[in-house]
C-alpha cells in the first residue's frame, strides 16, 4: 500500500542518513570507533524517536472486520463519548452519519433550520456536561450554524459540529456547495480538522470531543468530505467509472483517482475501536486558595457573584451550592448559575446588586468576567477583588483581580470553603440587609403588576407564569423586554433550571434550547419564554416538537413591538421606524404545525389558559400560549446596547 511504502522509505532514509554521518565523521578525523558510534547515535536519536512515534502511535485495540463506511466510525465514536442525541437537518453529504447514528442507538432529531440543531446541541452540553453534537450538510448548511457556534464559543459551551464537504478530488473546482469552510469557522471554534483518510476518522472525532471539553470549553468543527464518508464501492462508481474512453488523459485520470482512493481507504479493514476520552483537571494552587480564604474570612461585607462557568460541569453544581452555604456570605447568581441554591435560598440576593457591590469590602467572582454585565470592572475600585476563572483572558478582563485563581471555579470554590472551615465569622446582619432590599423590591414589583395596561400587564403575566411552573421546571429565556421582566419575577427552582444565550445576547435560541432541554429532562416541564420578536426566529420548530414528541410549553409576551429597542429609540429620536410588529396569532402558527395554541387577551384569562397549557403538556402536546401584553414603564432606563 502507498502509505506502507512511504513508511519504509522513511526508514531507508534514516539508514542513509546514518551512513552519511559515518562517512562525514571519518572525513573530519574521528578515528576512535567508540566515539564515532556515540556521535552517530546522538545525532540520529531524535529523528529515530520521532519516526517511531509516527509509525507506531499509542497502542489500542483495532476492529478485525472491514468497516462499511466512515459514517459507522463517526457514529460509534460519538456513542462511545456518551452522546445520546444527534441534531441535524438532512443533506446528501452527511447521510452516512445519520443512518449510522440510528443504527448505533443515537436518536437523530431533525430540525427545520440548522442553527437550531446547534442551539439544541448547546443545551444538551450545558445540561449533561457531555459535548452536544450536531451534523449539517456542506456550504449553506454550515453557514446557517455560524450564529449558534459563535454563541457557544462566547458561552464557553462544548459543542461538536460535524459538517459535510465536497469530495476531496473536487475541492476548489466549483462543485456544488463548495466553499472554504475552515476559513469560515476558524475565528469561531477552539479547533477544527478535515478528515482526509477513513482510517483517521475515529481519532479525529475523539480529539474533537477532548478539545471541546478540556480547558475552557467551546465548540469544535470536524469537516467530513462526502467521498470519505460514503462506501468505497459507491465512491469509485461515482468517480472512476464515469471516466470513459481510452485516451491518454482518460487513462491517467483513472489511474490518479484509483491511487487517490487506494490511500483514502487504506486499512479500512483494521480501524481503531473508539474509546472514551478522559479530561484531567488541574487542581488550584494551594497558596492562592489560602490567600483567598483568609481575605474572605477576614471581610466585614464579603459578596459572591457566581456565573455560568461555575456550573459548566453539571455534576459539580451540588458542590457549588454546598460550598456557598458553608461559607455563609451573601450570593448573587447569574445566567446558568441561577437556581443553583434553589428557589428561596436564605443567602441569595436577587435585586439591587449594584448597591451590594458598592458596600462590599471583598467581592469574589466565581466564573464571571468583568464584562458589560459587571460594568467592565469599574464597580470594584474600592474593594478587594478575588476571581476564580477557568479562562486566562476572562480572569483579568478589564480589571486585574487582587487574587486570581486560574482553574475550574467550582473546584476552587470548594477548596476555599474547606480552607475557611469553622473560622469565626458573623455576616448575619450583612445578609439581612440584602434580603431586606430584596423584599422591598419584590413589593415594588408586586405593586407594578397590579397596574392597568392594555390587554395584560406584562409583569402580571410573568407572575402568573411563574406560579404555574412545576417544582423542577426548566426555563428557557429567549427575548428582550418581556424576558428581562421575567428575570426579575421568576425564581429558578434548581441548578441548571435557567437557560439563556449568555454574553452574546443572541435572539433565537429558544426552540433549540427547549428541544435539547426537554430531551435531556423528559420528566420535567420546559417553559420557553418568548418575546414576540424572538418567537419569529424559531416558532417553526413546533413542527419538530410535534414530529419527535417533545412537549414543551411556550409563552409569548406579545406587545406587537421590539419594545426593548423602541423604548430608547423613540425617546432619543422620536421615531418608531422598524420597531413595530403586529399582534400576530402565534398560537395559530403552533396549531398549523400540529401543536396546541391558546390565546390570552385579558388578565382574567391567564389562570385558565396556563392550567390548560400544563394539562396539554402532560398529555404529550407541545403548547404555545400567546399572551397579548400592554406597554409598561417597569424597565425604563434599561440599556439595549
C-alpha positions as CSV (number, residue, x, y, z in Angstrom):
1,X,0.0,0.0,0.0
2,X,1.2,3.5,-0.7
3,X,1.2,4.5,3.0
4,X,3.2,1.4,4.0
5,X,5.7,2.1,1.2
6,X,6.0,5.7,2.5
7,X,6.9,4.4,5.9
8,X,9.6,2.0,4.6
9,X,11.0,4.9,2.6
10,X,11.4,6.9,5.8
11,X,13.3,4.0,7.4
12,X,15.6,3.7,4.4
13,X,16.2,7.5,4.5
14,X,17.3,7.2,8.2
15,X,19.7,4.4,7.3
16,X,21.2,6.5,4.5
17,X,21.5,9.4,6.9
18,X,23.4,7.3,9.4
19,X,25.7,6.0,6.7
20,X,26.4,9.6,5.6
21,X,27.2,10.7,9.1
22,X,29.6,7.8,9.4
23,X,31.5,8.9,6.3
24,X,31.4,12.5,7.5
25,X,32.9,11.6,10.9
26,X,35.7,9.6,9.2
27,X,36.4,12.5,6.9
28,X,36.9,15.0,9.8
29,X,39.3,12.7,11.5
30,X,37.4,11.0,14.3
31,X,39.0,7.6,14.2
32,X,38.0,6.0,17.6
33,X,35.1,3.6,16.8
34,X,33.5,4.2,20.2
35,X,33.5,8.0,19.7
36,X,32.1,7.5,16.2
37,X,29.3,5.3,17.5
38,X,28.5,7.8,20.2
39,X,28.3,10.8,17.9
40,X,26.2,8.9,15.3
41,X,23.8,7.6,18.0
42,X,23.3,11.1,19.5
43,X,22.7,12.7,16.1
44,X,20.3,10.0,14.9
45,X,18.4,9.5,18.2
46,X,16.0,12.4,17.8
47,X,14.8,11.7,14.2
48,X,14.6,8.0,15.0
49,X,12.4,8.6,18.1
50,X,10.1,10.9,16.1
51,X,9.8,8.4,13.3
52,X,9.0,5.6,15.7
53,X,6.2,7.7,17.2
54,X,4.9,8.5,13.7
55,X,5.0,4.8,12.7
56,X,3.7,3.3,15.9
57,X,1.2,5.5,17.7
58,X,-0.2,4.6,21.1
59,X,-1.3,1.0,21.4
60,X,-5.0,0.5,21.2
61,X,-7.5,-2.2,20.1
62,X,-8.5,-2.5,16.5
63,X,-11.6,-3.9,14.8
64,X,-10.8,-7.0,12.9
65,X,-13.7,-6.6,10.4
66,X,-13.9,-4.2,7.5
67,X,-16.0,-1.0,8.1
68,X,-18.9,-0.4,5.7
69,X,-18.3,3.3,5.5
70,X,-16.9,6.1,7.7
71,X,-20.4,7.1,8.9
72,X,-20.2,3.9,11.0
73,X,-16.9,5.2,12.6
74,X,-18.4,8.6,13.3
75,X,-21.5,7.2,14.9
76,X,-19.7,4.6,17.0
77,X,-17.2,7.1,18.3
78,X,-19.7,9.8,19.4
79,X,-21.8,7.0,21.0
80,X,-18.7,6.0,23.0
81,X,-18.4,9.5,24.3
82,X,-21.9,9.2,25.8
83,X,-23.8,11.2,23.2
84,X,-27.4,10.2,23.1
85,X,-28.7,12.7,20.5
86,X,-27.6,14.0,17.1
87,X,-29.2,17.2,15.9
88,X,-29.3,17.7,12.2
89,X,-31.0,19.0,9.1
90,X,-30.6,16.3,6.5
91,X,-28.3,16.6,3.4
92,X,-26.8,14.2,1.0
93,X,-23.3,15.0,2.2
94,X,-24.0,13.6,5.7
95,X,-26.4,10.7,5.0
96,X,-23.9,8.0,6.1
97,X,-23.6,9.7,9.5
98,X,-27.4,9.9,10.1
99,X,-28.2,6.3,9.2
100,X,-25.3,5.0,11.2
101,X,-26.3,7.0,14.3
102,X,-29.7,5.4,14.2
103,X,-28.1,2.0,13.9
104,X,-25.9,2.8,16.9
105,X,-28.8,3.8,19.1
106,X,-28.3,7.6,18.9
107,X,-31.5,9.4,18.5
108,X,-31.4,11.6,15.4
109,X,-33.5,14.8,15.8
110,X,-34.0,16.6,12.5
111,X,-34.9,20.3,12.8
112,X,-36.2,23.0,10.4
113,X,-33.2,25.2,10.5
114,X,-29.5,24.3,11.0
115,X,-29.0,27.0,13.6
116,X,-31.5,25.2,15.9
117,X,-29.6,22.0,15.6
118,X,-26.5,23.7,17.1
119,X,-28.6,25.5,19.8
120,X,-30.1,22.2,20.8
121,X,-26.7,20.6,21.0
122,X,-25.5,23.5,23.1
123,X,-28.4,22.9,25.5
124,X,-27.5,19.2,25.8
125,X,-23.9,20.2,26.6
126,X,-25.0,22.6,29.3
127,X,-27.3,20.1,31.0
128,X,-25.2,17.0,30.8
129,X,-21.6,18.1,30.6
130,X,-21.1,15.9,27.5
131,X,-20.4,17.8,24.3
132,X,-23.6,18.2,22.3
133,X,-23.4,17.0,18.7
134,X,-24.8,18.5,15.5
135,X,-24.3,17.4,11.9
136,X,-25.2,19.6,8.9
137,X,-24.6,19.4,5.2
138,X,-22.0,21.4,3.3
139,X,-22.0,25.0,2.3
140,X,-25.2,26.8,3.3
141,X,-26.0,24.1,5.8
142,X,-22.8,25.1,7.6
143,X,-23.1,28.9,7.1
144,X,-26.6,28.7,8.8
145,X,-24.9,27.5,12.0
146,X,-22.5,30.4,12.5
147,X,-24.6,32.4,14.9
148,X,-25.2,29.4,17.2
149,X,-21.5,28.4,17.0
150,X,-20.4,31.9,18.0
151,X,-22.9,31.9,20.8
152,X,-21.5,28.6,22.1
153,X,-18.0,30.0,21.9
154,X,-18.8,33.0,23.9
155,X,-20.9,31.0,26.4
156,X,-18.0,28.5,26.7
157,X,-20.2,25.6,25.8
158,X,-18.7,22.4,24.4
159,X,-20.3,21.6,21.0
160,X,-19.1,19.2,18.3
161,X,-20.2,20.3,14.8
162,X,-19.9,17.7,12.1
163,X,-20.0,19.3,8.6
164,X,-20.3,17.7,5.2
165,X,-18.0,18.9,2.4
166,X,-17.5,18.3,-1.3
167,X,-15.4,15.4,-2.5
168,X,-11.7,15.7,-1.8
169,X,-10.9,15.5,-5.5
170,X,-13.3,18.3,-6.4
171,X,-12.2,20.8,-3.7
172,X,-11.8,24.2,-5.2
173,X,-13.1,23.2,-8.6
174,X,-16.6,24.7,-8.4
175,X,-18.6,21.8,-7.2
176,X,-22.0,22.2,-5.5
177,X,-21.9,23.9,-2.1
178,X,-18.1,24.0,-2.1
179,X,-16.6,26.9,-0.1
180,X,-13.6,27.3,2.2
181,X,-15.5,26.1,5.3
182,X,-12.4,26.0,7.5
183,X,-11.6,29.7,6.8
184,X,-15.2,30.5,7.7
185,X,-15.1,28.7,11.1
186,X,-11.5,29.4,12.1
187,X,-12.4,32.5,14.3
188,X,-15.3,30.9,16.0
189,X,-14.1,27.5,17.2
190,X,-11.4,26.1,19.5
191,X,-10.2,23.6,17.0
192,X,-11.1,22.1,13.6
193,X,-10.0,19.4,11.3
194,X,-10.8,17.9,8.0
195,X,-10.7,14.1,7.7
196,X,-8.9,13.1,4.5
197,X,-8.5,9.3,5.2
198,X,-11.1,6.9,6.5
199,X,-8.6,5.4,9.0
200,X,-8.3,8.8,10.8
201,X,-12.0,9.2,11.5
202,X,-12.1,7.7,15.0
203,X,-9.0,9.6,16.3
204,X,-10.2,12.9,14.8
205,X,-13.6,12.6,16.4
206,X,-12.1,11.6,19.8
207,X,-9.7,14.6,19.6
208,X,-12.7,16.9,18.8
209,X,-14.5,15.7,22.0
210,X,-11.4,16.1,24.1
211,X,-10.6,19.6,22.9
212,X,-14.3,20.7,23.2
213,X,-14.4,19.8,26.8
214,X,-10.8,20.4,28.1
215,X,-9.6,23.7,29.5
216,X,-12.0,26.4,28.5
217,X,-14.9,24.5,26.9
218,X,-16.0,25.6,23.5
219,X,-17.2,24.5,20.0
220,X,-15.1,22.5,17.6
221,X,-15.6,21.7,13.9
222,X,-14.9,18.5,12.0
223,X,-15.2,18.5,8.2
224,X,-16.1,15.2,6.6
225,X,-15.8,15.2,2.8
226,X,-18.5,13.2,1.0
227,X,-16.1,10.7,-0.6
228,X,-14.6,9.9,2.9
229,X,-18.0,9.2,4.4
230,X,-19.6,7.0,1.7
231,X,-18.7,3.3,0.9
232,X,-15.6,2.8,-1.2
233,X,-17.5,1.0,-3.9
234,X,-20.0,3.8,-4.2
235,X,-17.2,6.4,-4.3
236,X,-15.3,4.6,-7.0
237,X,-18.5,4.2,-9.1
238,X,-19.2,7.9,-8.8
239,X,-15.7,8.9,-9.9
240,X,-13.6,6.3,-11.7
241,X,-16.3,4.6,-13.7
242,X,-17.6,7.9,-15.0
243,X,-14.3,8.5,-16.9
244,X,-15.0,7.0,-20.3
245,X,-12.7,6.3,-23.3
246,X,-9.1,5.1,-23.8
247,X,-7.4,8.4,-24.4
248,X,-4.1,9.1,-22.5
249,X,-5.9,11.7,-20.4
250,X,-8.7,9.3,-19.5
251,X,-6.2,6.6,-18.5
252,X,-4.1,9.0,-16.5
253,X,-7.3,10.3,-14.7
254,X,-8.5,6.9,-13.9
255,X,-5.0,5.9,-12.6
256,X,-4.8,9.1,-10.5
257,X,-8.3,8.5,-9.0
258,X,-7.6,4.9,-8.3
259,X,-4.4,5.7,-6.4
260,X,-6.1,8.6,-4.6
261,X,-8.8,6.2,-3.3
262,X,-6.3,3.5,-2.5
263,X,-4.7,5.8,0.0
264,X,-8.0,7.2,1.3
265,X,-9.5,3.8,2.0
266,X,-6.3,2.0,3.1
267,X,-6.6,-0.1,6.2
268,X,-10.4,0.2,6.4
269,X,-10.3,-3.5,7.3
270,X,-8.5,-2.6,10.5
271,X,-9.8,0.6,12.1
272,X,-9.2,1.5,15.8
273,X,-12.0,0.8,18.2
274,X,-13.4,4.0,19.7
275,X,-12.5,4.8,23.3
276,X,-14.0,7.3,25.8
277,X,-11.8,10.4,26.2
278,X,-10.8,11.4,29.7
279,X,-10.3,15.0,30.7
280,X,-7.9,15.6,33.5
281,X,-8.4,18.6,35.8
282,X,-5.5,20.7,37.2
283,X,-6.0,21.4,40.9
284,X,-5.9,25.0,42.1
285,X,-2.7,26.2,43.7
286,X,-3.0,25.8,47.5
287,X,-1.2,29.1,48.3
288,X,-3.8,31.1,46.3
289,X,-6.6,29.1,48.0
290,X,-5.2,30.0,51.4
291,X,-4.8,33.7,50.5
292,X,-8.4,33.9,49.2
293,X,-9.8,32.1,52.2
294,X,-8.0,34.5,54.6
295,X,-9.3,37.5,52.7
296,X,-12.9,36.2,52.8
297,X,-12.9,35.1,56.4
298,X,-11.5,38.5,57.5
299,X,-14.0,40.6,55.5
300,X,-16.9,42.6,57.1
301,X,-19.0,42.6,53.9
302,X,-18.0,39.7,51.6
303,X,-20.0,39.2,48.4
304,X,-20.1,36.3,46.0
305,X,-21.1,36.7,42.3
306,X,-21.5,33.3,40.6
307,X,-21.8,32.8,36.9
308,X,-22.3,30.1,34.3
309,X,-18.7,28.8,34.3
310,X,-19.2,27.6,37.9
311,X,-21.8,25.0,36.7
312,X,-20.2,24.2,33.3
313,X,-19.7,20.7,34.8
314,X,-23.3,19.8,35.9
315,X,-22.1,17.2,38.3
316,X,-20.4,19.9,40.4
317,X,-23.5,22.1,40.8
318,X,-24.2,20.4,44.2
319,X,-20.6,21.1,45.3
320,X,-21.0,24.7,44.4
321,X,-24.2,25.0,46.5
322,X,-22.6,23.2,49.5
323,X,-19.5,25.5,49.3
324,X,-21.6,28.7,49.2
325,X,-23.8,27.5,52.1
326,X,-20.7,26.5,54.1
327,X,-19.1,29.9,53.6
328,X,-22.3,31.7,54.6
329,X,-21.7,35.0,52.7
330,X,-24.4,36.6,50.5
331,X,-24.5,35.5,46.9
332,X,-25.8,36.8,43.6
333,X,-26.3,34.2,40.9
334,X,-26.3,35.0,37.2
335,X,-27.1,33.3,33.9
336,X,-26.8,29.4,34.1
337,X,-25.9,29.6,37.8
338,X,-29.4,30.9,38.6
339,X,-31.2,28.2,40.6
340,X,-28.0,26.6,42.0
341,X,-29.2,27.4,45.5
342,X,-32.9,26.6,44.9
343,X,-35.9,28.8,44.7
344,X,-35.7,30.5,48.1
345,X,-32.2,30.4,49.3
346,X,-31.5,32.4,52.6
347,X,-28.1,33.6,51.3
348,X,-29.2,34.7,47.8
349,X,-29.7,38.2,46.7
350,X,-31.8,38.9,43.6
351,X,-32.2,42.7,43.4
352,X,-30.2,45.8,43.8
353,X,-26.8,44.1,43.2
354,X,-25.0,47.4,42.5
355,X,-25.7,48.7,46.0
356,X,-24.4,45.5,47.4
357,X,-21.2,45.7,45.3
358,X,-20.6,49.3,46.5
359,X,-20.8,48.3,50.1
360,X,-18.8,45.1,49.8
361,X,-15.2,45.1,51.0
362,X,-14.3,41.7,49.4
363,X,-16.0,40.5,46.1
364,X,-15.5,37.0,44.9
365,X,-16.2,36.4,41.2
366,X,-16.9,32.7,40.6
367,X,-16.7,32.0,36.9
368,X,-17.7,35.6,35.9
369,X,-15.7,38.0,33.8
370,X,-15.7,41.8,34.3
371,X,-17.6,42.5,31.1
372,X,-20.7,44.7,30.4
373,X,-22.7,42.7,32.9
374,X,-20.4,43.9,35.7
375,X,-19.8,47.4,34.4
376,X,-16.4,46.4,32.9
377,X,-15.0,46.0,36.4
378,X,-15.3,49.7,37.2
379,X,-17.5,49.0,40.2
380,X,-14.7,47.1,42.1
381,X,-12.3,50.0,42.7
382,X,-13.0,50.2,46.5
383,X,-12.9,46.5,47.4
384,X,-10.6,43.6,47.2
385,X,-11.4,41.5,44.2
386,X,-10.9,37.7,44.1
387,X,-11.6,36.0,40.8
388,X,-11.9,32.2,40.2
389,X,-12.0,31.6,36.4
390,X,-11.0,28.8,34.0
391,X,-10.1,31.3,31.3
392,X,-6.9,33.3,31.5
393,X,-8.4,36.1,29.4
394,X,-11.6,36.3,31.5
395,X,-9.6,36.2,34.7
396,X,-8.1,39.6,34.0
397,X,-10.6,41.1,31.6
398,X,-10.9,44.9,32.2
399,X,-9.8,44.6,35.9
400,X,-6.9,42.6,37.3
401,X,-8.0,40.8,40.5
402,X,-6.1,41.2,43.7
403,X,-6.2,37.4,44.0
404,X,-6.7,35.5,40.7
405,X,-7.0,31.7,40.6
406,X,-6.9,30.1,37.1
407,X,-8.7,26.8,37.3
408,X,-12.1,25.2,37.4
409,X,-14.1,27.8,39.6
410,X,-16.3,25.1,41.1
411,X,-13.2,23.2,42.3
412,X,-11.6,26.4,43.6
413,X,-14.7,27.4,45.5
414,X,-15.0,24.1,47.2
415,X,-11.3,24.3,48.2
416,X,-11.8,27.8,49.6
417,X,-14.8,26.6,51.6
418,X,-12.8,23.8,53.1
419,X,-9.9,26.1,53.9
420,X,-12.2,28.6,55.7
421,X,-13.7,25.7,57.6
422,X,-15.0,26.7,61.0
423,X,-13.2,30.1,61.1
424,X,-15.3,32.5,63.2
425,X,-17.3,34.9,61.1
426,X,-20.6,36.8,61.5
427,X,-22.3,38.1,58.4
428,X,-25.9,37.7,59.5
429,X,-26.6,41.5,59.6
430,X,-25.0,41.9,56.1
431,X,-27.1,39.0,54.7
432,X,-30.2,40.5,56.4
433,X,-29.5,43.9,54.7
434,X,-29.5,42.3,51.3
435,X,-32.6,40.2,52.0
436,X,-34.5,43.3,53.2
437,X,-33.7,45.1,50.0
438,X,-35.0,42.1,48.1
439,X,-38.2,42.2,50.0
440,X,-38.7,45.9,49.2
441,X,-38.0,45.4,45.5
442,X,-40.4,42.4,45.4
443,X,-43.1,44.5,46.9
444,X,-42.5,47.2,44.3
445,X,-42.8,44.6,41.5
446,X,-46.0,43.2,43.0
447,X,-47.4,46.7,43.1
448,X,-46.4,47.3,39.5
449,X,-48.1,44.0,38.5
450,X,-51.5,45.4,39.5
451,X,-51.3,48.5,37.3
452,X,-53.8,48.5,34.5
453,X,-52.5,48.3,30.9
454,X,-53.9,47.4,27.6
455,X,-54.6,43.6,27.4
456,X,-52.4,42.0,30.2
457,X,-49.9,43.8,32.3
458,X,-46.5,42.2,31.3
459,X,-45.4,41.9,35.0
460,X,-48.7,40.3,35.9
461,X,-48.2,37.8,33.0
462,X,-44.8,36.9,34.3
463,X,-46.0,36.5,37.9
464,X,-48.8,34.1,36.8
465,X,-46.5,32.1,34.6
466,X,-44.1,31.7,37.5
467,X,-46.9,30.5,39.7
468,X,-47.9,27.7,37.3
469,X,-44.4,26.3,36.8
470,X,-43.6,22.9,38.3
471,X,-41.1,22.4,41.1
472,X,-38.3,21.3,38.8
473,X,-39.3,23.3,35.7
474,X,-36.6,24.5,33.3
475,X,-37.0,28.0,32.0
476,X,-35.6,28.9,28.5
477,X,-35.2,32.6,28.1
478,X,-35.4,34.0,24.5
479,X,-36.3,37.6,24.1
480,X,-35.6,41.2,25.1
481,X,-38.0,43.2,27.2
482,X,-40.5,40.5,28.2
483,X,-37.8,38.0,29.1
484,X,-35.9,40.7,31.1
485,X,-39.1,41.4,33.0
486,X,-39.4,37.6,33.6
487,X,-35.9,37.5,35.0
488,X,-36.9,39.9,37.8
489,X,-40.0,37.8,38.7
490,X,-39.0,34.2,38.0
491,X,-37.2,32.2,40.7
492,X,-35.5,29.2,39.1
493,X,-36.2,26.0,41.1
494,X,-33.0,24.0,40.8
495,X,-29.5,24.0,39.3
496,X,-29.4,24.4,35.6
497,X,-33.1,25.4,35.6
498,X,-32.5,28.7,33.8
499,X,-31.1,28.8,30.3
500,X,-30.3,32.0,28.4
501,X,-27.9,32.6,25.5
502,X,-25.1,34.0,27.6
503,X,-22.9,37.1,26.9
504,X,-23.6,37.2,23.1
505,X,-27.3,38.1,23.8
506,X,-28.5,36.1,20.9
507,X,-32.1,36.2,19.9
508,X,-33.5,32.9,18.5
509,X,-32.0,30.4,21.0
510,X,-35.5,29.5,22.3
511,X,-36.7,26.5,20.3
512,X,-33.3,24.8,20.0
513,X,-32.6,25.2,23.7
514,X,-36.1,24.0,24.6
515,X,-35.7,21.0,22.3
516,X,-32.4,19.9,23.9
517,X,-33.6,20.6,27.4
518,X,-36.8,18.5,27.1
519,X,-34.9,15.6,25.6
520,X,-32.4,15.6,28.4
521,X,-35.1,16.1,31.1
522,X,-38.2,14.4,29.7
523,X,-40.0,14.2,33.0
524,X,-39.6,17.9,33.8
525,X,-41.6,20.8,32.4
526,X,-39.7,23.0,30.0
527,X,-41.1,26.6,29.7
528,X,-39.9,28.6,26.7
529,X,-40.4,32.3,27.4
530,X,-40.5,34.2,24.1
531,X,-40.8,37.8,23.3
532,X,-42.9,38.2,20.2
533,X,-39.8,39.4,18.3
534,X,-37.7,36.4,19.2
535,X,-40.6,34.0,18.5
536,X,-40.3,34.7,14.8
537,X,-36.8,33.1,14.7
538,X,-37.8,29.6,15.7
539,X,-41.5,29.1,16.1
540,X,-41.3,26.8,13.0
541,X,-39.7,24.2,15.3
542,X,-43.1,23.4,16.6
543,X,-43.1,21.1,13.6
544,X,-40.0,19.4,15.2
545,X,-41.6,19.2,18.6
546,X,-44.7,17.5,17.2
547,X,-42.8,15.0,14.9
548,X,-40.4,14.0,17.7
549,X,-43.0,14.0,20.6
550,X,-41.3,16.8,22.5
551,X,-43.9,18.5,24.6
552,X,-42.8,22.0,25.7
553,X,-44.8,25.0,26.8
554,X,-44.0,28.3,25.1
555,X,-45.3,31.6,26.4
556,X,-45.2,34.6,24.0
557,X,-45.3,38.0,25.5
558,X,-46.9,39.7,22.6
559,X,-46.8,43.5,22.6
560,X,-46.5,43.9,18.9
561,X,-43.2,45.6,19.3
562,X,-39.4,45.3,19.5
563,X,-40.0,47.1,22.8
564,X,-36.5,46.9,24.3
565,X,-35.3,48.8,21.2
566,X,-38.3,51.0,20.8
567,X,-38.1,52.4,24.3
568,X,-34.7,54.2,23.7
569,X,-35.2,54.9,20.0
570,X,-38.5,56.7,20.5
571,X,-37.1,58.6,23.5
572,X,-34.0,59.8,21.7
573,X,-35.1,60.1,18.0
574,X,-38.9,60.4,18.4
575,X,-39.4,57.8,15.7
576,X,-40.5,54.2,15.9
577,X,-39.2,53.0,12.5
578,X,-38.6,49.3,12.3
579,X,-39.7,48.7,15.9
580,X,-43.4,47.9,15.3
581,X,-44.8,44.4,14.8
582,X,-48.3,43.1,14.6
583,X,-50.4,41.3,17.2
584,X,-49.7,38.1,15.3
585,X,-51.6,34.9,16.2
586,X,-48.6,32.8,17.1
587,X,-51.0,30.3,18.6
588,X,-52.3,29.6,15.1
589,X,-48.8,29.0,13.8
590,X,-48.2,26.4,16.5
591,X,-51.5,24.8,15.6
592,X,-50.6,24.8,11.9
593,X,-47.6,22.6,12.8
594,X,-49.7,20.2,14.8
595,X,-49.2,21.7,18.3
596,X,-51.8,23.3,20.6
597,X,-52.3,27.0,20.8
598,X,-54.0,29.2,23.4
599,X,-54.7,33.0,23.1
600,X,-54.9,35.3,26.2
601,X,-56.2,38.8,25.8
602,X,-57.0,39.8,29.4
603,X,-55.7,39.1,32.9
604,X,-58.9,37.2,33.8
605,X,-58.0,34.5,31.2
606,X,-54.5,33.9,32.4
607,X,-55.0,31.3,35.1
608,X,-57.4,29.2,33.0
609,X,-55.1,29.3,30.0
610,X,-51.9,28.4,31.9
611,X,-53.7,25.5,33.7
612,X,-54.8,24.2,30.3
613,X,-51.3,24.5,28.9
614,X,-49.9,22.4,31.8
615,X,-52.7,19.8,31.2
616,X,-51.9,19.6,27.5
617,X,-48.2,19.3,28.1
618,X,-48.8,16.3,30.5
619,X,-50.8,14.7,27.7
620,X,-47.8,15.0,25.4
621,X,-48.7,18.0,23.3
622,X,-46.4,20.9,22.6
623,X,-48.3,24.1,23.6
624,X,-48.0,27.8,22.8
625,X,-49.7,30.4,24.9
626,X,-49.9,33.7,23.1
627,X,-50.4,36.5,25.7
628,X,-51.2,39.9,24.4
629,X,-49.5,42.4,26.8
630,X,-49.6,46.1,27.1
631,X,-46.8,48.6,27.5
632,X,-45.1,49.2,30.8
633,X,-42.6,51.7,32.3
634,X,-41.2,48.9,34.5
635,X,-37.9,48.8,32.7
636,X,-37.4,52.4,31.8
637,X,-33.8,53.3,32.0
638,X,-32.6,49.8,30.8
639,X,-29.9,49.9,28.1
640,X,-30.4,47.9,24.9
641,X,-26.8,48.4,23.6
